């Protein structure tokens, strides 16, 4: 991997970790303070982290000047697949198997980080990476 791509991967990871913090804190708020179900806590916190992550990664990681509404629609398409699958997995692990809510949320966050990086790089920002430099 060349130096520029390694740096891009590192930036994506750091920004995604900040989005993970947004997700973790909002999840904890909804799960422990407001006392919503795992599903509601997960979906609201996921939506907040997606907005944060997309905004920062588009500008700083991929430096893309492509059409923002189209790029966001592609990300929405990703989450139309990822969200139901991760919600079903989370409900099964927490509801049926009795796994810890925070452990399951963490697993989903790692799956999200890895899969979204490749989706962003090869679908959302393909052909427009570094076009805003």
KASULTA-V318934 format. One record per residue. N is the residue number from 0. RES is the residue in one small letter. OMEGA is omega in radians with two decimals (* if undefined). Layout:
# KASULTA-V318934
n,res,omega
N,RES,OMEGA
N,RES,OMEGA
This chain:
# KASULTA-V318934
n,res,omega
0,x,-3.13
1,x,-3.05
2,x,-3.11
3,x,3.14
4,x,3.07
5,x,3.09
6,x,3.12
7,x,3.13
8,x,3.11
9,x,3.10
10,x,-3.14
11,x,-3.12
12,x,-3.13
13,x,3.11
14,x,3.11
15,x,3.06
16,x,3.08
17,x,3.06
18,x,3.06
19,x,3.08
20,x,3.06
21,x,-3.13
22,x,-3.12
23,x,-3.13
24,x,3.13
25,x,3.07
26,x,3.14
27,x,3.11
28,x,-3.10
29,x,-3.07
30,x,-3.00
31,x,-3.09
32,x,-3.12
33,x,3.08
34,x,3.04
35,x,3.10
36,x,3.09
37,x,-3.08
38,x,-3.14
39,x,3.13
40,x,-3.11
41,x,-3.06
42,x,3.13
43,x,-3.12
44,x,3.08
45,x,3.14
46,x,3.13
47,x,-3.12
48,x,3.13
49,x,3.14
50,x,3.12
51,x,-3.06
52,x,-3.13
53,x,-3.08
54,x,-3.09
55,x,-3.12
56,x,3.11
57,x,-3.07
58,x,-2.97
59,x,-3.09
60,x,-3.07
61,x,3.11
62,x,-3.04
63,x,3.08
64,x,-3.11
65,x,-3.10
66,x,-3.07
67,x,3.13
68,x,3.12
69,x,3.11
70,x,3.13
71,x,3.08
72,x,3.07
73,x,3.11
74,x,3.08
75,x,3.08
76,x,3.08
77,x,-3.08
78,x,3.02
79,x,3.06
80,x,-3.05
81,x,-3.03
82,x,3.11
83,x,3.14
84,x,-3.13
85,x,3.10
86,x,3.09
87,x,3.10
88,x,-3.13
89,x,3.11
90,x,3.13
91,x,-3.09
92,x,-3.12
93,x,-3.05
94,x,-3.06
95,x,-3.08
96,x,3.08
97,x,3.12
98,x,3.12
99,x,-3.13
100,x,-3.08
101,x,3.08
102,x,-3.13
103,x,3.10
104,x,3.09
105,x,3.10
106,x,3.12
107,x,3.14
108,x,3.11
109,x,3.08
110,x,3.14
111,x,-3.11
112,x,-3.07
113,x,-3.08
114,x,3.14
115,x,3.10
116,x,-3.12
117,x,3.11
118,x,3.11
119,x,-3.07
120,x,-3.00
121,x,3.14
122,x,-3.00
123,x,-3.04
124,x,3.12
125,x,3.13
126,x,-3.14
127,x,3.14
128,x,3.13
129,x,3.13
130,x,3.14
131,x,-3.13
132,x,*
